[in-house]
Amino acid sequence: MGEENMRILVVERGRAPCLPEKAVTLDRCRFCAHSRYFEVGGVKVPSPARAYCSRSGATDEVDLNAVTRIWCDDRTSEGYRSIMSIIS
């Protein structure tokens, strides 16, 4: 999926609008299979969940307090999907 088809979730007070009626904490996004990138200081970094699933954890820790936006590939409004079902 190209970036033009992703949802960009603006983070406000440590929460992202996962679904229209449900904002979630960034801890959820951090472990969600739909999260692709986190923006920290204007720089996109791979989501910890996506990096773990694709490269066995080869990513730096993301400072969740500094995240301003999240690139999300959930276009069907599924909502949070834990990576645990993928890696188990």
Secondary structure, DSSP 4 states (H G I P E B T S, - for coil): --GGGSEEEEPBTTEEEEETTEEEEHHHHHTBTTEEEEEETTEEEE-HHHHHHHHTT-SPPP-GGGEEEEEE---S-----BTHHHH-
